[in-house]
């Protein structure tokens, strides 16, 4: 599973989506599409990869799907996610 998590997070759009979801809130796929300038089909494929890696869970809301970080992600995998998010934030600060 660590390899699946790292592979999922290696793609920039998926990492950006996880960074949005890291606020602890639930986000509609339509919001993710707008923020990441992605089509619905592209965003859905990315979110499916994150779901298969166990990083996110979803909930259907009428015609939209809402995503949030998986609250049941085992602590050892949450540590991987937190490390990747911290590294991405540090890289962003360095680039600025």
C-alpha angles and dihedrals in degrees: 000000000000090000091049091050094048092045090051092049094046092077111086097223092050092047090050090051091051090050089055092047091048088082086081094242131117114252130199115233086237090062092048089050092054096045094046098036092235133143120247094250093048093047092047091052091050092048091049089056091051090048092050089052088055094243099116140029126206140211127195115235111182105296095345134074120222122209135199136167112280105263090199095055106136113254094244090056092043087057090056091049092048091050092051092048092049091049091049091050092049091050090051091052092049092050092051 
